[in-house]
Amino acid sequence: MKYSKYHALGNDYLVISPQDLAFELTLEKIERICHRNFGIGSDGILFGPLASNNAKFGLRIFNPDGSEAEKSGNGLRIFSRYLWDNQLVREEEFDIDTLGGRVIARVAQSGKSVRVEMGRVSFQSEKIPVTGHSREVLKESITVGDQTFSFCAATIGNPHCVIQLPEVTPEIAKQYGSLLEVHPYFPNRTNVQFMKVKDRQNIQIEIWERGAGYTLASGSSSSAAAAVAYKLNLCDSEIVVHMPGGQIAIAISEDFTITMTAAVTKVADGSMSMELFEY
């Protein structure tokens, strides 16, 4: 079974085309493929291109635990680069349909930079979703373990919990991210960003990704954190998001539509042995 591997600022995905798939992508097989010791190793699988009634290309996104993600900013940039590398798109804009909605992408610099219009961020509890009455979820309290945080929640087709702190570290993300992901406030679980505002144009985030764990970079997390910073008037509408894996440029329109631009790197093309799945 053929695959292509890419990373977007250290957030790595395998792209598998339906025509190269020799079997059904079950939860168990996804877990094995993504496992970094017993499989190829990745932060998820991008399954496409698929037929879609809503866009030129359809895409399904799977987390390494076998669950399906609605949207992934880095995944969408990687998939766009894959389409470019396989001469399915050129420098014109094209659209991709995901569970989290339709996005518009453009590839530049011979594939090395990709811009994605991610859609509109909402802070409404019923859209994210967050339990309780209908409201914008801004600066509310949440307790996990021995710590109470002030958080904002947002969706850009997938759920996010953004926590502003004076300093952020990988240790904080790893200690509290897993607890926040499954907090009862979030019926569909949530992605978590710990955010430090550096100045009006720059924020720093550490990320715990739903279904994947601690992550070096995330496009949808960058989009959500930047939108929260802008919503709280902590930053301007153009923000550079700094992560351990690198930087993403985010532009926010007045209606909170997000445009994301950053690099994509090709790692390898390969083929999996069926022996991989002998348990």
NORLIN-V437550 format. One record per helix or strand of 2 or more residues. SS is the DSSP state (H for helix, E for strand). FROM is the first residue (numbers start at 1). LEN is the number of residues. If there is no record, write none. Layout:
SS & FROM & LEN
SS & FROM & LEN
//
This chain:
E & 2 & 7
E & 11 & 6
H & 18 & 3
H & 27 & 8
E & 44 & 7
E & 57 & 7
E & 68 & 2
H & 73 & 13
E & 94 & 5
E & 101 & 8
H & 109 & 3
E & 113 & 8
H & 125 & 4
E & 140 & 5
E & 147 & 9
E & 159 & 6
H & 170 & 12
E & 191 & 9
E & 202 & 8
E & 213 & 3
H & 219 & 13
E & 238 & 6
E & 246 & 7
E & 257 & 7
E & 265 & 7
H & 274 & 4
//
